[in-house]
Amino acid sequence: MSERVLADGEEGEQGSTERPLSRAYAKLVGMADRREEILGRLLERYRHSSRLSPVRSLAFWSAIMLPCIYLPLFATGLSSGAKRHAFVVLLALNYLAFLAGYDHRP
């Protein structure tokens, strides 16, 4: 990968003097690529792991059932700080359960 950036005041491609990308930027791009590769491998390992099947199943059904707890909170109102906090926590748990149980096939 030999990308180049034009220096300030340079004109197009015709006879211009180009400078290479900074090493720090290239290193950051390399780290991002490496991170994506590692996360991809972990995701594939998670998807194909039979040991995690019960976890996926529990997370899937939790993601379905957690919204039922929202109804009493809405019926009584979110006027107090504790109820608002409980709602936000339940919402976050529901999101995490959805992510963890996404690959479950009932």
N, C-alpha and C positions, 0 to 999 in steps of 0.2 A: 504494500500500500504506500504509494509515493505521492500523496496529496501535497499540493503546494499552495501557498497563499501569496497574493501579490503584496509587495511592500507599499506603504503609503506613497501616493503620487505616481504610481506606475500605471501604464495604460495597457490594457488588454494583453493579448498574446504576442503581438508583433514586436519582437526584439526586447521584451521586458526582462528585467532581472527579477527572479523569484527567490523567496526565502523559504526554507523548509518549515513545516509546522513545528511548534515548540515541543521539546521533549516531554515537558510536563503534560501537555494536552494529549500527546500520543500515549503516554503512560495511563492517563485517566480513561481514554478510550479502550485501551487494552484491559484495564481492570473491569470496566463495565461489561465487556465481552466475556471475560472470565466469570463474572458474577452471574450473568445470564446462563452460561453453560452449567455452572454448579446448580443453580436453582432449577434448571430444566431436568438435570439428572435426578435431583431430589424429588421433583414432582413425578417423574416416571417411576421412581422406586416406590413412592407412596401409592400411586395408582395401581401398581401390580403386586403390592404386598398383601398376602392372604392373612397375615397376622393383624393387619389393621382393619379387616372387614367388620368386626364388631364395633370398632370406633366409628367407622364411616356410617354404619347402620344407626347407631345411637345418635350421631350428629344429624343425620338426615331426619329422623323422627323428631328430634328436639327442635329442629328448624321448622317443622310443621306445627308442633304443639305450642311453642313459645308464644306465638301471636295470640293464643287464647287467653293468656295472662294479661295482655294489653287491655282487653275489654273491661274488666273491673276497674282498672286504673283510669280509663277514659270515662266510665260511668260515674265514678266518684270525683273526677276532676283532677287535674295536675296542679292544684293550687299551692300545695306545700312543697318545700324544697326536697323533702325525703321522697315524695312521690315522683317528682321530676327526676331525681337521681336514680330511683328504681327504674323508671321508664328508660332512661339513657343506658343504664347497665343492661337491661333486658334487650334493648335494641342492639347493643354491641354483641351480646351473647348470641342473639339470633343471627347476626351477620357471620360471626365465627362458625356457628353450627352449620350455616348454609355453605360456607367455604369448605369445611371439613367433610360434609356429607354430600357434596356435589356429585361425586362419582358413584354413589350408591345406587344399585339397581334393585328395587324391591321385588 
